[in-house]
Amino acid sequence: MRAYLTMPLADPAGVSKPVAMAVLAPVVVLGGWWMVRRIRAKFE
């Protein structure tokens, strides 16, 4: 989903779609981990 939001910014910067998605993958994984961590902390 974030790839679709950042593609308009990546094209003028000269970044190809696979590279942009490869850069976004760790960001999305870390964001998911952080959200799960916050949810678990609220239940403890």
Rosetta blueprint (number, residue, H / E / L):
1 M L
2 R H
3 A H
4 Y H
5 L H
6 T H
7 M H
8 P H
9 L H
10 A H
11 D H
12 P H
13 A H
14 G L
15 V L
16 S L
17 K H
18 P H
19 V H
20 A H
21 M H
22 A H
23 V H
24 L H
25 A H
26 P H
27 V H
28 V H
29 V H
30 L H
31 G H
32 G H
33 W H
34 W H
35 M H
36 V H
37 R H
38 R H
39 I H
40 R H
41 A H
42 K H
43 F H
44 E L
